[in-house]
Amino acid sequence: MSDRRERDLLHPVALAALAVLIVNDRFLKTAWPSWWTGKLSDVAGMTFFPALLAALLGGRWRRTCVILTMLAFALIKTWPPATAACEHVLGWVLGPVLIVRDPTDLIALPFALWAWPQVRGPRLASSQISRRRTSPCPRASSRR
């Protein structure tokens, strides 16, 4: 895996989202099953999976990963064939999985945008941006 791909996946936002996802799915949902624990998993997943997808695909696909994650999540939560396909694929990796198809989970979609900065690269300082936008042109010598 390239350095850039590792940075996407090891970004603090991605790691925090993964930790929340694991703790919530393994412990909190069992101890305190509720609407909140369900939505917490959705929010954590929408924050982590764009980074995972960016790490897997890398390159020019980084920005697209956020949109692909949002689209896949919306389909899985609203379209029965997508839900069944996801359960089947996850079943290979994790064992039997049950995904609750719930359109109210779409409230988590905007949280994928938290992943946008981590997959688009480091931010430039405002001084760097202004230098890039202005093209240096030599001043014309004044005629006397």
Secondary structure, 3 states (H helix, E strand, C coil): CCHHHHHHHCCHHHHHHHHHHHHHHHHHHHHCCCHHHHHHHHHHHHHHHHHHHHHHHCHHHHHHHHHHHHHHHHHHHHCHHHHHHHHHHHHHHHCCCCCCCCHHHHHHHHHHHHHHHHHHCCCCCHHHHHHHHCCCCCCCCCCC
